[in-house]
Amino acid sequence: MIANHGDTDRVHLVFDIMVNDQITSMFEQVRGEHRKEIEVKDKFTPEDKLRIISHLRMLNTAVAHQLTDKMEDDCK
């Protein structure tokens, strides 16, 4: 369930794109109050990671296999 407890509407966008110089430049231009950078911390348990790997493998795509190969290497 998603809850917005703030006073403003929010939109969550997912971009399924390859990052290139143009995209990087667009994000670098954002300044001030509209830009928020967060530190990403590893929040998944080993069991969660294995479940994610299993579901990604079911997608049976080249990108999914690349991700799962890296995740499996990181778990070692």
Contacts in CASP RR format, 6 or more apart in sequence:
PFRMAT RR
TARGET T0000
AUTHOR 0000-0000-0000
METHOD contacts of the structure
MODEL  1
MIANHGDTDRVHLVFDIMVNDQITSMFEQVRGEHRKEIEVKDKFTPEDKL
RIISHLRMLNTAVAHQLTDKMEDDCK
2 12 0 8 1.000
4 10 0 8 1.000
17 23 0 8 1.000
44 52 0 8 1.000
46 75 0 8 1.000
49 71 0 8 1.000
49 75 0 8 1.000
50 75 0 8 1.000
52 71 0 8 1.000
53 68 0 8 1.000
53 71 0 8 1.000
53 72 0 8 1.000
56 64 0 8 1.000
56 65 0 8 1.000
56 67 0 8 1.000
56 68 0 8 1.000
56 71 0 8 1.000
57 64 0 8 1.000
57 65 0 8 1.000
57 68 0 8 1.000
END
